[in-house]
């Protein structure tokens, strides 16, 4: 029988210690975020619908994005037991330089629309974490200002081929002169995908006020204050604005992009060049034959061709064909450090995060981007320890099984 007694007030006070309230609103919000999905929830609450949906959404029915995320969830890990990994090394060598973590920040356009600190927050956080930051052709911060925000870190530049080729060429020259060491030549955007959330929201660049946007802005005054009291959005590659993102892309991009453009850019660019938007094995092999340093398996975050191939599913076959000759990287759908570990185990040399970074930015500016990196770092380290691997190099395909949910049907004979 349990012996009972009257509570001792002194002992109660020892047990019931009240937590000191956090007065800093940003820190309080971010402290409550334990996953990237938590940051997404905060971002959605704090950002006007049109700007949030531009980040969160994808093309048409958003099937490509849903499948890419599902592919990472459909992973089975195979841990080794009795293999101590008390301390893990998450660093990698990528494209001739170091990265403290096996991921970098992907290029994102119109970033200051999500939160006013934009690319400056991303570049600064990446530099502090020792990982690469990629500036988009459609970024809202200049090449030189990104370099100033991340003076000693690794900066990469993403390039679209514009109808006016000289605009693209000059941007590449500027990035090279500023010390950016890698060029991501993006090839999956000859025209814009149908981003229906933007159309339904009437999302335009710059944002235009309607009754709906005003109503949506009322509980989010901080976003509008930031937008209206900071420098006007400017785009190095766009001579005119005023329309949906799709309208702007279609006006700027050139559907005649070809291998001839790759040849010219290869001559202009002094550093490493990788091709972003590769979606099959044959293109991977052909690009390597054209002398590129690497490829990024990507379907543009599901924002271009809906129902495109799943990059993570392509990874093993592409690595098998070209992994010895070039650097194979992957993006699209990464929402957890375990996703990154799975990709590295299956042969990727590096990964890139886009939306995960923007959710953190919208949730808390620079501090939110730091939080994104912290969450992913923690998840990577924990997953590695549970697998029994002490370094990224120890990850092998045997550690991961890709479970089949979408198995191709056999082609019927005519």
C-alpha positions as CSV (number, residue, x, y, z in Angstrom):
1,X,0.0,0.0,0.0
2,X,1.3,3.5,-0.9
3,X,2.1,5.6,2.1
4,X,0.5,9.1,1.8
5,X,1.4,12.3,3.6
6,X,0.4,15.9,3.5
7,X,2.2,17.9,0.8
8,X,5.3,19.8,2.0
9,X,5.0,23.4,0.6
10,X,8.8,23.7,0.3
11,X,9.0,20.5,-1.8
12,X,6.1,21.8,-4.0
13,X,8.0,25.0,-4.7
14,X,11.0,23.0,-5.7
15,X,9.0,20.8,-8.1
16,X,6.9,23.7,-9.6
17,X,9.4,26.1,-11.1
18,X,7.7,28.6,-13.5
19,X,9.3,29.2,-16.8
20,X,10.5,32.7,-17.4
21,X,8.4,34.3,-20.2
22,X,10.2,35.1,-23.4
23,X,9.5,38.8,-24.3
24,X,11.0,38.7,-27.7
25,X,8.2,37.7,-30.0
26,X,10.3,36.4,-32.8
27,X,12.4,34.2,-30.5
28,X,9.2,33.0,-28.8
29,X,7.7,31.9,-32.1
30,X,10.8,30.2,-33.3
31,X,11.5,28.4,-30.0
32,X,8.1,26.7,-30.5
33,X,9.1,25.4,-34.0
34,X,10.6,21.9,-33.9
35,X,10.2,20.9,-37.6
36,X,10.1,22.6,-41.0
37,X,6.3,22.1,-41.0
38,X,6.1,24.1,-37.8
39,X,8.0,26.9,-39.5
40,X,5.5,26.6,-42.4
41,X,2.6,27.0,-40.0
42,X,4.1,30.2,-38.5
43,X,4.9,31.5,-42.0
44,X,1.3,31.0,-43.2
45,X,0.0,32.9,-40.1
46,X,2.3,35.8,-40.6
47,X,2.4,36.3,-44.4
48,X,-0.3,37.6,-46.7
49,X,-2.0,34.7,-48.6
50,X,-0.8,35.7,-52.1
51,X,2.9,35.9,-51.0
52,X,2.7,32.7,-49.0
53,X,0.9,30.8,-51.7
54,X,3.5,31.9,-54.3
55,X,6.1,30.1,-52.1
56,X,4.0,27.2,-51.0
57,X,2.3,26.4,-54.3
58,X,3.3,24.5,-57.4
59,X,2.1,24.1,-60.9
60,X,-1.5,23.1,-62.0
61,X,-2.7,20.3,-59.6
62,X,0.6,20.4,-57.6
63,X,1.0,16.7,-58.2
64,X,4.7,16.9,-58.8
65,X,5.3,18.5,-55.5
66,X,3.1,16.1,-53.6
67,X,4.8,13.1,-55.2
68,X,8.3,14.4,-54.4
69,X,7.4,14.9,-50.8
70,X,5.7,11.5,-50.6
71,X,8.8,9.9,-52.1
72,X,10.9,11.0,-49.2
73,X,8.3,9.8,-46.7
74,X,8.3,6.4,-48.5
75,X,11.8,5.6,-47.3
76,X,12.7,2.8,-45.0
77,X,16.0,3.2,-43.1
78,X,18.2,0.2,-42.1
79,X,20.3,1.0,-39.1
80,X,23.4,-0.8,-38.0
81,X,23.3,-1.7,-34.3
82,X,26.2,-1.7,-31.8
83,X,28.1,0.7,-34.0
84,X,28.8,3.8,-31.9
85,X,28.4,7.2,-33.6
86,X,28.5,9.5,-30.6
87,X,30.0,12.3,-32.7
88,X,29.1,12.7,-36.4
89,X,30.8,14.6,-39.1
90,X,28.2,16.3,-41.4
91,X,30.7,18.1,-43.6
92,X,31.2,17.4,-47.3
93,X,33.4,18.6,-50.2
94,X,31.3,19.9,-53.0
95,X,32.4,21.4,-56.3
96,X,35.9,22.1,-55.2
97,X,35.1,23.6,-51.8
98,X,33.8,22.7,-48.3
99,X,30.3,22.7,-46.9
100,X,29.7,22.1,-43.2
101,X,26.4,20.3,-44.0
102,X,25.3,18.2,-47.0
103,X,22.8,20.9,-48.2
104,X,22.8,24.4,-49.4
105,X,20.2,27.1,-50.1
106,X,18.6,26.9,-53.5
107,X,17.9,29.9,-55.7
108,X,14.5,31.5,-55.1
109,X,13.0,34.4,-57.0
110,X,11.2,37.5,-55.7
111,X,12.5,36.6,-52.2
112,X,12.0,39.9,-50.5
113,X,8.3,39.6,-51.2
114,X,8.2,36.7,-48.7
115,X,9.9,38.8,-46.0
116,X,11.8,42.0,-46.4
117,X,15.2,40.7,-45.4
118,X,15.1,38.4,-48.4
119,X,18.4,37.2,-49.8
120,X,20.5,39.1,-47.3
121,X,19.0,36.9,-44.5
122,X,19.6,33.8,-46.6
123,X,23.2,34.6,-47.5
124,X,24.1,35.7,-44.0
125,X,22.7,32.6,-42.4
126,X,24.4,30.3,-45.0
127,X,27.7,32.0,-44.4
128,X,27.3,31.6,-40.6
129,X,26.5,27.9,-41.0
130,X,29.3,27.3,-43.5
131,X,27.0,26.2,-46.4
132,X,26.6,27.6,-49.9
133,X,24.0,30.2,-50.8
134,X,22.5,30.5,-54.3
135,X,21.2,33.8,-55.7
136,X,18.5,33.6,-58.4
137,X,18.5,35.5,-61.6
138,X,15.1,36.7,-60.4
139,X,16.4,37.6,-57.0
140,X,15.5,40.8,-55.3
141,X,19.0,41.6,-54.0
142,X,22.0,42.5,-56.2
143,X,25.0,40.2,-56.8
144,X,27.2,42.6,-55.0
145,X,25.0,43.0,-52.0
146,X,24.8,39.2,-51.6
147,X,28.6,39.1,-51.7
148,X,28.7,41.8,-49.0
149,X,26.3,39.8,-46.8
150,X,28.3,36.6,-47.2
151,X,31.9,37.9,-47.9
152,X,33.8,34.9,-46.8
153,X,31.3,32.1,-47.5
154,X,30.5,30.3,-50.7
155,X,28.1,32.1,-53.1
156,X,26.6,30.4,-56.1
157,X,24.6,32.0,-58.9
158,X,21.6,30.6,-60.8
159,X,21.2,31.7,-64.4
160,X,18.2,31.7,-66.7
161,X,18.7,32.3,-70.4
162,X,16.7,35.4,-71.3
163,X,15.3,36.5,-74.7
164,X,17.9,39.2,-74.5
165,X,20.9,37.0,-74.2
166,X,23.2,39.8,-73.2
167,X,21.3,40.4,-70.0
168,X,22.1,36.8,-68.9
169,X,25.7,37.0,-70.1
170,X,26.3,40.2,-68.2
171,X,24.8,38.7,-65.0
172,X,27.1,35.8,-65.3
173,X,30.1,38.1,-65.8
174,X,29.1,40.1,-62.7
175,X,28.7,37.0,-60.5
176,X,32.1,35.7,-61.7
177,X,33.8,39.1,-61.0
178,X,32.2,39.1,-57.5
179,X,33.8,35.8,-56.6
180,X,30.7,33.5,-56.9
181,X,32.3,30.1,-57.5
182,X,29.5,28.0,-59.1
183,X,26.9,28.7,-61.7
184,X,23.6,26.8,-61.7
185,X,22.4,26.9,-65.4
186,X,18.6,26.3,-65.1
187,X,17.2,24.5,-68.2
188,X,13.6,23.5,-67.2
189,X,12.0,26.9,-67.7
190,X,11.6,27.6,-71.4
191,X,8.1,28.9,-70.5
192,X,6.4,29.4,-67.1
193,X,4.5,26.6,-65.5
194,X,0.8,27.2,-64.8
195,X,0.9,28.4,-61.1
196,X,-2.8,28.5,-60.5
197,X,-2.6,29.7,-56.9
198,X,-1.0,32.9,-58.2
199,X,-3.7,33.4,-60.8
200,X,-6.5,32.7,-58.3
201,X,-5.0,35.1,-55.8
202,X,-4.4,37.8,-58.4
203,X,-0.7,37.8,-57.3
204,X,1.3,40.3,-59.2
205,X,4.7,41.9,-59.2
206,X,4.6,44.4,-57.5
207,X,1.6,43.4,-55.3
208,X,-1.6,45.3,-56.1
209,X,-4.2,46.2,-53.6
210,X,-7.7,44.7,-53.9
211,X,-10.5,44.3,-51.4
212,X,-9.3,40.8,-50.8
213,X,-5.7,41.7,-50.2
214,X,-6.7,44.5,-47.9
215,X,-8.9,42.2,-45.8
216,X,-6.1,39.6,-45.8
217,X,-3.6,42.3,-44.7
218,X,-5.6,43.5,-41.7
219,X,-4.3,40.8,-39.3
220,X,-0.8,41.0,-40.8
221,X,0.1,44.7,-40.7
222,X,3.8,44.0,-40.0
223,X,4.3,42.6,-43.5
224,X,2.9,45.7,-45.2
225,X,4.8,48.0,-42.9
226,X,8.0,46.2,-43.9
227,X,7.1,46.2,-47.6
228,X,6.2,49.9,-47.7
229,X,9.1,51.2,-45.6
230,X,12.0,49.3,-47.2
231,X,13.6,49.9,-50.6
232,X,11.5,49.2,-53.7
233,X,11.9,45.8,-55.3
234,X,14.3,45.8,-58.2
235,X,15.2,42.9,-60.5
236,X,18.5,42.9,-62.3
237,X,17.0,40.8,-65.2
238,X,13.6,42.3,-65.6
239,X,13.2,45.6,-67.4
240,X,9.5,45.8,-66.6
241,X,7.1,44.5,-64.0
242,X,3.4,44.5,-63.6
243,X,1.8,41.1,-64.0
244,X,1.7,37.6,-62.6
245,X,5.0,35.7,-62.1
246,X,4.0,33.5,-65.1
247,X,3.5,36.6,-67.2
248,X,6.9,38.0,-66.3
249,X,8.6,34.7,-66.9
250,X,7.0,34.2,-70.3
251,X,8.0,37.7,-71.3
252,X,11.6,37.2,-70.2
253,X,12.4,33.5,-71.0
254,X,13.3,32.1,-74.4
255,X,11.8,28.7,-75.4
256,X,14.6,28.3,-78.0
257,X,17.2,27.6,-75.3
258,X,19.6,24.9,-76.5
259,X,23.0,23.4,-76.2
260,X,24.4,26.4,-78.1
261,X,23.5,28.5,-75.1
262,X,25.3,26.1,-72.8
263,X,28.4,26.4,-75.0
264,X,28.4,30.2,-74.8
265,X,27.9,30.3,-71.0
266,X,30.6,27.7,-70.5
267,X,33.0,30.1,-72.3
268,X,31.9,33.0,-70.2
269,X,31.8,31.4,-66.8
270,X,35.2,31.0,-65.0
271,X,34.2,28.6,-62.3
272,X,32.2,25.4,-61.9
273,X,29.0,24.9,-63.9
274,X,26.1,22.6,-63.0
275,X,22.9,22.1,-64.9
276,X,19.7,22.5,-62.8
277,X,16.5,20.8,-63.9
278,X,17.7,17.5,-65.3
279,X,14.9,14.9,-65.3
280,X,16.2,11.8,-67.0
281,X,19.2,9.5,-67.4
282,X,19.9,10.2,-71.1
283,X,20.1,14.0,-70.6
284,X,22.4,13.4,-67.6
285,X,24.8,11.4,-69.8
286,X,24.6,13.9,-72.7
287,X,25.3,16.9,-70.4
288,X,28.4,15.2,-68.9
289,X,29.6,14.6,-72.5
290,X,29.3,18.4,-72.9
291,X,31.7,19.0,-70.1
292,X,29.6,20.3,-67.2
293,X,30.8,19.7,-63.7
294,X,27.6,18.5,-62.3
295,X,23.8,18.1,-62.6
296,X,21.0,18.9,-60.2
297,X,18.1,16.5,-60.5
298,X,15.1,18.8,-60.0
299,X,11.6,19.4,-61.3
300,X,11.8,23.0,-60.1
301,X,10.0,22.2,-56.9
302,X,7.0,21.1,-58.9
303,X,6.5,24.6,-60.3
304,X,7.0,23.8,-64.0
305,X,5.8,20.6,-65.6
306,X,3.2,19.0,-63.3
307,X,3.5,15.2,-63.0
308,X,7.2,15.4,-63.9
309,X,9.6,12.7,-62.8
310,X,10.4,12.5,-59.1
311,X,14.0,13.7,-58.6
312,X,14.6,11.4,-55.6
313,X,13.4,8.4,-57.6
314,X,15.7,9.2,-60.5
315,X,18.8,9.5,-58.2
316,X,20.0,5.9,-58.0
317,X,19.9,5.3,-61.8
318,X,21.5,8.7,-62.6
319,X,24.3,8.1,-60.0
320,X,24.9,4.6,-61.5
321,X,25.3,6.1,-65.0
322,X,27.2,9.3,-64.4
323,X,28.1,9.5,-60.7
324,X,31.8,8.6,-61.4
325,X,32.2,11.4,-63.9
326,X,30.3,14.3,-62.4
327,X,28.7,15.7,-59.2
328,X,25.0,14.6,-58.9
329,X,22.8,16.7,-56.6
330,X,19.1,16.7,-55.9
331,X,16.4,19.1,-54.8
332,X,12.5,19.2,-54.6
333,X,10.5,18.0,-51.7
334,X,13.1,18.1,-48.9
335,X,11.4,18.9,-45.6
336,X,13.4,17.0,-43.1
337,X,17.1,16.2,-42.4
338,X,16.3,12.6,-42.8
339,X,15.3,13.3,-46.4
340,X,18.9,14.7,-46.9
341,X,20.4,11.6,-45.3
342,X,18.4,9.3,-47.6
343,X,19.5,11.2,-50.7
344,X,23.2,11.1,-49.6
345,X,23.0,7.4,-48.9
346,X,21.7,6.8,-52.4
347,X,24.6,8.6,-54.0
348,X,23.8,12.3,-54.1
349,X,26.9,14.5,-53.4
350,X,24.8,17.4,-52.2
351,X,21.2,18.6,-51.8
352,X,19.4,22.0,-52.0
353,X,16.5,23.4,-50.0
354,X,14.1,26.0,-51.3
355,X,10.8,26.2,-49.6
356,X,12.2,25.0,-46.3
357,X,14.5,28.1,-46.3
358,X,11.6,30.4,-47.3
359,X,9.3,29.1,-44.5
360,X,12.0,30.0,-42.0
361,X,12.4,33.4,-43.6
362,X,8.7,34.2,-43.5
363,X,8.5,32.9,-39.9
364,X,11.3,35.1,-38.5
365,X,13.6,36.8,-41.0
366,X,17.3,36.0,-40.6
367,X,16.6,34.3,-37.2
368,X,14.1,32.1,-39.0
369,X,16.6,31.0,-41.6
370,X,19.0,30.2,-38.9
371,X,16.3,28.1,-37.3
372,X,15.7,26.2,-40.6
373,X,19.4,25.3,-40.7
374,X,19.4,24.4,-37.0
375,X,16.4,22.1,-37.4
376,X,17.8,20.3,-40.5
377,X,21.2,20.0,-38.8
378,X,19.7,18.4,-35.8
379,X,17.6,16.0,-37.8
380,X,20.7,15.0,-39.9
381,X,22.8,14.4,-36.9
382,X,20.2,12.4,-35.1
383,X,19.4,10.2,-38.1
384,X,23.1,9.5,-38.7
385,X,23.6,8.5,-35.1
386,X,20.5,6.2,-35.2
387,X,21.8,4.6,-38.4
388,X,25.2,4.1,-36.7
389,X,27.2,6.2,-39.2
390,X,29.8,8.7,-38.1
391,X,30.3,10.6,-41.3
392,X,28.5,11.3,-44.6
393,X,31.0,9.1,-46.4
394,X,29.8,6.1,-44.4
395,X,26.3,6.4,-45.8
396,X,25.6,3.7,-48.4
397,X,22.6,2.5,-50.5
398,X,22.1,-0.4,-48.1
399,X,21.0,2.1,-45.4
400,X,17.9,3.0,-47.5
401,X,15.0,1.3,-49.3
402,X,12.8,3.4,-51.5
403,X,9.3,1.9,-51.0
404,X,7.3,1.6,-54.2
405,X,4.0,3.5,-54.3
406,X,4.0,4.6,-57.9
407,X,5.3,1.6,-59.9
408,X,5.2,2.1,-63.7
409,X,2.8,-0.1,-65.6
410,X,4.3,-2.2,-68.4
411,X,3.9,-0.7,-71.8
412,X,1.3,-2.7,-73.7
413,X,2.3,-4.1,-77.2
414,X,0.6,-2.4,-80.2
